[in-house]
Amino acid sequence: QHVPAIVKAMMLLGEILGSALNAKATYWQPASVVAGFGYYSDSVSQYNNGAAFPSLVSIGFDTTADDSIRTTGLGWLSGQELVFERGGLPVHEAMRYVVRLVHDMATNGAIDHIMDVPGMDDSEHLRLTPDVAENALIVRRIYIQNGANTAG
């Protein structure tokens, strides 16, 4: 927990045990995520070989809020949940951002100060704002237009 190398080892141990026991599914308790064992095994093996963090087998994504996506279980891995403010972006497009951010947080840890990072295109930045009271990282897309920032 909170140490990426230990989390990776724990996931690999789950893959080894599941293979030995002919598991049909996995249950990742911190996020209450159930996944087919084959998918879990493939995702963890790919992660071990340098691919993205296996977020779909270890993180829950709540898309029921009107205009945000909130993670469940990321706090167990990184010490902080993620709240992505969609700003009208469809959920399927917003998930591209969320999965990228989850990978960064799961492998690098929590964000402790406000920062801007590059978005998906040159005119966009993501404003990362830690919310200590909520134990979450709030993410909002910011557009750069004529030298001025505008929220999106």
Buried (B, 14 or more C-beta within 10 A) or exposed (E): EEEBEEBBEEBBEBBEEBEEEEBEEBEBEBBEBEBEBEBBBBBBBEBBEEEBBBBBBBBBBEBEEEEBBBBBBBBBBBBBBBBBBBBEBEEEEBBEBBBBBBBBBBBEBBBEEEEEEEBEEEEBBBBBBBEEEEEBBBBBBBBBEEEEEEEB
